[in-house]
Amino acid sequence: AVALTARNGALNDCTDIHAVVVDSDGSAIDGTAEDIAALPDIRFDGLWSNPSIRIGKPAMHHMLTLWLDRLTPTGIAWLVVQRHLGADSLADWMTEQGWTTSRVCSRAGYRLLEVKAR
């Protein structure tokens, strides 16, 4: 998916697309060498993810903090989370941490959460 995103961006002359995969510790595990080198300072206008919930709450909270703190001031993250895996409590936690979080829709046991930069 990362390679396809990067390829589609290049094919459509979208030079501001940075497709990367970030491990739960915040380290880049895929993407171009330039993306990996720039990752510590890079900011994102948008983030789309079905985050790893089953890695445990502390690791997930750490991972999401690393990701969401990379949003630009007007950046938005879109997260898909299963209801029975704690989507509502995750939304509550993100709100408590200062990110404006809202449930956009719910379908087939999944929640689509919109998270705005803090």
URHUDA-V247815 format. One record per residue. N is the residue number from 1. RES is the residue in three letters. PHI is phi as a letter, one per 40 degrees, with the letter a starting at -180 (none if undefined). PSI is psi in degrees with one decimal (NA if undefined). Layout:
n=N res=RES phi=PHI psi=PSI
n=N res=RES phi=PHI psi=PSI
//
This chain:
n=1 res=ALA phi=none psi=-38.9
n=2 res=VAL phi=c psi=-46.0
n=3 res=ALA phi=c psi=-40.4
n=4 res=LEU phi=c psi=-41.0
n=5 res=THR phi=c psi=-47.0
n=6 res=ALA phi=c psi=-42.5
n=7 res=ARG phi=c psi=-46.1
n=8 res=ASN phi=c psi=-38.9
n=9 res=GLY phi=c psi=-45.3
n=10 res=ALA phi=c psi=-42.7
n=11 res=LEU phi=c psi=-26.7
n=12 res=ASN phi=b psi=18.2
n=13 res=ASP phi=f psi=34.8
n=14 res=CYS phi=c psi=90.1
n=15 res=THR phi=c psi=-9.1
n=16 res=ASP phi=c psi=15.6
n=17 res=ILE phi=c psi=127.3
n=18 res=HIS phi=b psi=102.6
n=19 res=ALA phi=c psi=114.5
n=20 res=VAL phi=b psi=156.6
n=21 res=VAL phi=b psi=131.8
n=22 res=VAL phi=b psi=129.2
n=23 res=ASP phi=c psi=169.0
n=24 res=SER phi=c psi=-19.5
n=25 res=ASP phi=c psi=3.7
n=26 res=GLY phi=g psi=-2.4
n=27 res=SER phi=c psi=141.5
n=28 res=ALA phi=c psi=134.8
n=29 res=ILE phi=b psi=0.2
n=30 res=ASP phi=a psi=169.1
n=31 res=GLY phi=h psi=178.2
n=32 res=THR phi=c psi=163.3
n=33 res=ALA phi=d psi=-36.3
n=34 res=GLU phi=c psi=-41.6
n=35 res=ASP phi=c psi=-44.2
n=36 res=ILE phi=c psi=-42.0
n=37 res=ALA phi=c psi=-34.5
n=38 res=ALA phi=c psi=-9.8
n=39 res=LEU phi=d psi=-40.9
n=40 res=PRO phi=d psi=-30.1
n=41 res=ASP phi=b psi=-3.7
n=42 res=ILE phi=c psi=144.3
n=43 res=ARG phi=b psi=154.0
n=44 res=PHE phi=b psi=139.9
n=45 res=ASP phi=c psi=-26.5
n=46 res=GLY phi=a psi=148.2
n=47 res=LEU phi=a psi=129.0
n=48 res=TRP phi=b psi=126.9
n=49 res=SER phi=a psi=151.3
n=50 res=ASN phi=b psi=83.6
n=51 res=PRO phi=c psi=152.0
n=52 res=SER phi=c psi=108.8
n=53 res=ILE phi=c psi=-34.4
n=54 res=ARG phi=c psi=7.6
n=55 res=ILE phi=c psi=-5.0
n=56 res=GLY phi=h psi=148.8
n=57 res=LYS phi=d psi=-48.5
n=58 res=PRO phi=d psi=-45.3
n=59 res=ALA phi=c psi=-40.7
n=60 res=MET phi=c psi=-43.5
n=61 res=HIS phi=c psi=-41.8
n=62 res=HIS phi=c psi=-47.4
n=63 res=MET phi=c psi=-48.0
n=64 res=LEU phi=c psi=-35.6
n=65 res=THR phi=c psi=-44.6
n=66 res=LEU phi=c psi=-44.6
n=67 res=TRP phi=c psi=-53.3
n=68 res=LEU phi=c psi=-29.3
n=69 res=ASP phi=c psi=-7.6
n=70 res=ARG phi=c psi=-3.6
n=71 res=LEU phi=c psi=142.3
n=72 res=THR phi=c psi=167.0
n=73 res=PRO phi=d psi=-29.2
n=74 res=THR phi=b psi=9.8
n=75 res=GLY phi=c psi=152.9
n=76 res=ILE phi=b psi=136.3
n=77 res=ALA phi=b psi=140.9
n=78 res=TRP phi=b psi=117.0
n=79 res=LEU phi=b psi=132.9
n=80 res=VAL phi=b psi=121.3
n=81 res=VAL phi=b psi=135.9
n=82 res=GLN phi=c psi=139.0
n=83 res=ARG phi=d psi=-47.1
n=84 res=HIS phi=c psi=-6.5
n=85 res=LEU phi=b psi=12.4
n=86 res=GLY phi=g psi=29.0
n=87 res=ALA phi=d psi=-42.5
n=88 res=ASP phi=c psi=-41.5
n=89 res=SER phi=c psi=-31.7
n=90 res=LEU phi=c psi=-42.9
n=91 res=ALA phi=c psi=-42.5
n=92 res=ASP phi=c psi=-44.2
n=93 res=TRP phi=c psi=-44.6
n=94 res=MET phi=c psi=-39.0
n=95 res=THR phi=c psi=-43.7
n=96 res=GLU phi=c psi=-29.7
n=97 res=GLN phi=c psi=-6.1
n=98 res=GLY phi=h psi=-0.1
n=99 res=TRP phi=c psi=130.2
n=100 res=THR phi=c psi=116.5
n=101 res=THR phi=b psi=132.5
n=102 res=SER phi=a psi=147.9
n=103 res=ARG phi=c psi=117.9
n=104 res=VAL phi=c psi=-44.0
n=105 res=CYS phi=a psi=167.8
n=106 res=SER phi=a psi=130.2
n=107 res=ARG phi=a psi=135.9
n=108 res=ALA phi=f psi=36.9
n=109 res=GLY phi=g psi=5.2
n=110 res=TYR phi=b psi=150.5
n=111 res=ARG phi=b psi=139.4
n=112 res=LEU phi=b psi=115.2
n=113 res=LEU phi=b psi=133.3
n=114 res=GLU phi=b psi=125.7
n=115 res=VAL phi=b psi=122.1
n=116 res=LYS phi=c psi=149.7
n=117 res=ALA phi=d psi=148.0
n=118 res=ARG phi=c psi=NA
//
